[in-house]
Amino acid sequence: MKMARSPKAVLETSLYVSDLERAMAFYQDVLGLQKIDEFPGGRGAAFQVGGGPSVLLLFDAALTLRGGMFPAHGTTGAGHVALRIEADETDAWRKRLQEHGVTIEKELVFRNNSPSLYFRDPDNNSIELAVATIWPFERSQAERR
């Protein structure tokens, strides 16, 4: 039996919204995410991020807190998610956000990288577009060889 060591990556993360249709339109139109599932009863939707197995879930906050088939979960107030972009895409993202009327709240530079772009979705969740190198990731032993 293989020993469980550490999860490999974040498979999915969630944001909670008050108007699911409005939120889905924002994530599809502004960020260009691909909707891959919609949950029964207007509970939420799943969006693929990038080309790999990375999923952003949008949940109707009120419905999700009630529970049901899945455990109740949720939060009140603004959440945060950072989506990875490449450094050479930063200017294009600034332009795209501007074209959609989205105000960039802050630009922060971490470890001499391209700036992270922070803005809000229609439910006031904080969205960040950032390069992966803002974090000092440790390489695995296999990668070091």
N, C-alpha and C positions, 0 to 999 in steps of 0.2 A: 504494500500500500504506500502510495506517495504521501510524503509529509506535507501538511499545510504550512506554508511559510508566511506569505503576505499576498494580499490581492494584487493582481497585475495592473489594474487601472480602474478608474471610475467608469462604470458602464453607463449609468444614467444619473442624472441629477434633476431636481424639480424646482420649479418656480410656481407660485400661487397667484392666481389672477381673479379679478371680479367679473370680467366679461370675456369669456373664452373665445367667442367669435372675433372680437377686436384684437385680442392677443394673438390668435392664430394668424390673422392678416398681417400684423406687425412682424412676426417672426418669419413668415413666408416672403412678404413683399420687401421689407427693409433689410433683413439679414440673409434672405435667400435660402433659408433652411427648407429641407424636404420633409413634408408631413408623411409619416409612415404608418400612423395608426390614429384612430379617433376612438375614444372610449364610450361605452354605452351611457345613455342618459345625460349626455353633456358633461360628464365628469372630467374629461380632459383629452389631451392629444399628445402624441409622441412625434418628435422631430429628429431626424438623423442629422448629426453634426459632422461635417467632413465626409470622407469616403469610408471611414472605418466604423467599428462598433461603438459609437459614442452617441448617446441619446439625451436630448433635453425634453423633459416632460413638463407640460403646462397643465395645471390642475385648477378647476374651479374651486376656489378656497372654501367656500361654504359647503359645497357637496362633499369635498374630501374630508373635512372635519367630522362629518357624520359617520364615516366608516361604511360598513356593509360587507361586500365581498372581500375587500382588502382592509387591512388595519387602518383605523383613522390616523391621519397625519395632516400636517399643515403648519402654518405659521401666520402671525399677523405682522403687518409692517413689511417694509421692503426687504427683499432677498437680494442675493448677489450671485452672478455667474460670470466667469471669464471664459471667453471663446478664443481659441488660438488662431492667430493669423501669421503670415510671413512678414518679415520686416519690410520687404519691398512693396507690400500691399497697403501700408499705413496711409499714404496720401490718397489712394483710391478709395479707402474706407471713409476718410474725412469727407471726400467729395460725395460719396453715396449717401452718407448720413445727412449732409447738408441738402442734397436733392430731395430727400424725403422729409425735410423739415425737422430733423432730429438735432437737438442742441447737444454739443459735446460739453459735458459738465466740467471735466478736468482731463488734462494730459499729464501723466506722471512717467518719469524715466526711472527704471530700476536697473542697476548694474550696467550702466552705459549702453543699454539697448534702445531700440526704437521706443517711442513713448506708447504707453498703454492709453487707449481712448476709453473714457468713461462716459456713459450716457444713461438715460432712463427709458424703460419701456412704458407703455400706456398705464400700467399699474404701479409705476414708481419703483419697480425693481431696478437695481443697479446692474448694468451690463458693461462688461469690460472686454475690449478687443486687445489682445496682448500676444507677444511672441513667447515661445516656450522657454527661451533662455533667461527670462526674468527670475526663474527658479534655478538654484544650483543643484540640479539633479545628479544623483550618484549613478555612475554606470555600474552595471552588474559585473560580476567576475568574468563571465563569458565574454562580455564586450571589451574588457580590459586586456584580454589575451591576444 
